[in-house]
Amino acid sequence: MDRSDLLISAAQLNHLLGAEGSSLTLLDCRFNLMDPNEGQRLYEDAHIPGAHYLNLNEDLSGAVVAGVTGRHPLPDFSILASRLASLGVCDERDIVVYDQRQAGYAGRCWWLLRHLGLSRVRVLDGGFEAWRAASGALSRSAPHAQPCAWSPKPGHTPVAHRDDVANLSMARAPGLWQERSTRKAAPFEQLLDARDLQRYLGHHEPIDSVAGHIPGALCWPFVDNLDDAGCFLPAETLRNQFLSLGLNDGAKVTCYCGSGVTATVNMIALLLAGFGEPALYAGSFSDWITHPQHPIGRANDQLSR
């Protein structure tokens, strides 16, 4: 997939905003897991002119059920679609999403919109920091929304369910599973963890109640797809990195992280690198650990570099 299909630079966005007759919807997705109100405050302090704010917890996730779901389950798609339509999100408009810098929150929105069937969705490369560094105009005013009619149909991008991931884990790390005889064919071939290596190894876990990873997963921290400015690396660089990691060329990849957010950065990078459409395990590790029968991988089964 071409870079311009997935990303837009600050300079390109500035040109698009100034173009006469431009049809554009901007979505600000800034957020902080440790301070869920920070994104709203940042938006009110300064945002790209015309941008509407979407909150990870309230708009881009569903209700958390303790012991049943992960930290950011997928939202009710009918509720999300209604919210998006009220902001003017539809397939006839270009859509640009952004967050602070590292694309995880914007990536979550990007994935949801594509899953609902929207094809003209791009992430601002480098996020709000890139816009500010380029001296882009800023606003403190909430824009007037232009609602549109839209009938979304979920299912346009692949989703890996918990059982799919369990089958894949059994295939890739059978030694950690007791119930090998129940294994079924997995629809995907590779499992990719987007968290940092210390969390993957189980040495450090700042958020979830259990440390480690899904057995059989490779580790590719999502920040390794980005340069020092938070922009995605060139496609060839990304491709060589993934191949060196051990991803098979053409393999079907399932991506996960802690709660289905930063995994989307790896998904964007895989598409930039020329791999096929990856699947998202939306519940991710925080969903996996709600099921005590699932084994936990740690340093003993490390498959990363």
N, C-alpha and C positions, 0 to 999 in steps of 0.2 A: 504494500500500500504506500502511495506516495506521501511524503512528509506534509505536503500542503492539504492532503485529505484529513489529516489528524491534528495538525498544529497550525497556529498563526502567530507570527512575531508581533512585537509591540508596534513596530513600524507599519506592518501590514494592517494591523487593526486600526491604527490612527488614520491610515489612508481610507480604509473602509468606512470609518465613522464620518469622514468628511466628504465621502462620495455622494453626489446628488442622487436621490432615489434609492439609496441603500436600504435594503430590507434586513434588519439585524436585531436579534435579541441577545442581550448580554446578561449573564448570570454570575453573580459574585458568590463564591462558595467558601470563603475563608472561615476557618474554624480552629479550635484548640481543644483537643481531647481533655486536657486538664482544667480548662476553663471554658465550658460550653457557651458562655455569653460573649466571649471575646470577639468572635467573628461579627456579631451584630454591632458591637461597639466600633470595631474597625471600619465597618461599612458606613456607619453614621458619621464617623470622623472624616473619611475620604474614600470615595470609590470612583471607578471609571464612569464618566457621564452616561446615563441611560441604563446602568446596570440595576437589576433587581437582586435582592438577597435571598438565598436559600440556605437553610440551616441543616447541617448533617443529621442531627437528632430528630428534628421536627418535620423536615420535608423529605429528606433523602434516606430515611430509615423508618422501619415499622416499630411497633411496640415490643419492648424487651420483656420476655417472660423468664424470670429467674429459674435456672436449672433446665430450661427447655431450649432457649435460643442463644445465639451469640450476642455480642454487644451492639451490633448494628444490623439486625435482620432487614431483609428487603421490605420496602414500604408496600402498602396497599396500592396497587398500580392504578386503580380507578381514582383514588384520592389524589395521588401524585399527578395523574393526567389532568384532573380538574384544576389543580393548583398551577400547573404549567400552562394550560390553555388560558387561564386568567391573566397570565403574564405575557401572552402573545407568542408562546412557544408552539410552533407547528412546522410542518415539513416544507412550507412555502417560504420560510424565512431562514437566513443563516443564523446559527447559534454559536456563540463563543462563551466558554465557561472559564473561570479563573479562580485561583486561590492565592495564598501568600506567595508561594515560590516553588514548592516541590511537587505539585500536581496531584497529590493524593486525594484531596477533597474534590477538586475539580474533576479528577479522574473518575471518582464515584458517580458524579453527575453525568459526565460524558458517557459512562457505561450504561447508566439507567436510560438515558435518552436514546441511545442506539438500540438498547434492548426493546424499547417501545416502538422502534421502527423509524426513528428520525435519522436521516442520512447526512444532513448538512451541519454536523456538530464538530467543532474544533476546540482544542484547549489552547489558551494563551501560553505560549512557550516562555518559561521564566516567571509567569504569574504577575501579580500586582507589583512586585519589586522590579521586574523588567519594565513595566509600564512607567513606574515612577522614575527609574533610571533613564528612560528615554524622554523624560520631561513631558509625559502625556498629561492632558488636562484632567483635572480632578473636580469632583462634585460632592456636595453634602446633601443634595436634595434627592428624595425618592422620585423616580420618573413616573410619568403617567402611563399606565399600562394600556396596551391595545389588545384586548382579548380576542381569541380566535376560536373557531370551531375545529375540533380535532377528535378523531376516534382512534386512539392508540390500540395496538394489538401486541401485547408482550410476547416475547419468544424469538426476536430477531437475532439474538446472540446466544451462544450456548451457555447453559448453567449446569454445573456439576453439583448434584445433590449428595447428601452425606453418604448414602449407600454406594454411590458411584466412587466417591473418594475412598471409602473403606475397601472396595474391591480393588482399586488401583493400589492402595497401600499394601494389601495382602499379596498382590502380584510382585511388588517391588521390594518388599521387606518381609517375606514369609516367616522368617525366624522369630519375629516379635508377635506373631499371631497364634492363638490356640486353635481357632476354628478354620483351619485351612481348607477343610473339606467343603465348606459352604461358599467358597470363593466363586464368583461369577466373572464372566468376561467384563473387563472395564472398558468403557467407551473412549477413554483417553489413555495416553501412553506415558506421559511425564507429569510430575507434580512439582510445582515451583513455589517456594516459600519466599515472600518479599521482605520479611523482617530481618533485622541485623543478625549477624552471626552469633553473638552472645545469647540472644533470645532463642535462636534456633537450637543452639547446643544445650540450652537449659541452664546456662550459667547465670543468667540475669533475666528477670521477668518483672517489669515495672507495673503491669496492668492486670494481667490475668492471674487466676488463682493457682494455675499449674504451669510449670516451665517445661519447655521442650518443643518438639515439632511432630508433625504427622509422619509416622515411619514411611520411609521410601522417598521422601521429598528431597529435592535439591534446594540449596539455599542461594538465592540471588537478591541481596538487599536492594530495595527499589532505588535508593539514592545512587547506586552504582550506574544507573542509566543516565545520570545528569552530570553536567559540568559544574564548575564552581559558581556559576551564575544561576543555577537551577534550570538550565535549558537542556533538552535532550541531546545526547551525543549523536554524531553522524551515524547514519544507518549502517554503514559498513563496520564501524567500530562496535556497534551493538551486536551485529550479527556474529562477528568474530568472538566476542565475549560469550555469547550464548553457546556457540559451537564448542568453545574451549571448556565451558562448564560441563558439557556432556549432553546438551539437548540435541536430539537427532534432527537433522534437516528434514523438514516436513512432518515431524512428529506432532501429535495432538497434545497440547499442553493444558493442564488445569492450574490456575493460579490461585493462591490464597495468601493471607497475611494474618493479622490478629483478628480483624472483624470485617474483612471484605472491602477495605478502603484503599490502602496503599498497594494492594495487589493489582489494582487497575493501572498503576504506573508501569509495572512489568508487562501488562497486557498491551499498553500503548507501545512500549519499547519492542515487544515481539512483533507487532504489526509493522512498525518502522523497519525492523530488521528483515522483513520478508517472510516471516513465519505465518502459518495459517491462523485463522481466528481462534484464539484461546478461549477456554471456558473459565468462568468464575465460580469458585466455591464461596458463595456469598457469606455463609456463616463463619467460615474460616476456623482458625484454631480455637477461638472462644466458643464456637459451637461444638467443635470436636470434643472438647474437654467436658462438656455437659453430659457425656455418655461414658460412664466409668468402664464399660467393657472395651473401649477403644484404647489400644496401647499408645504409649508416648515414646517417641524417639528422643534420644539425647546424644551425647558425644559418642556413645558406643556404636551408633549406626550412622555416623556422619557420612553423607554422600556429597557434600559440597567440596569446593576446591580446597 
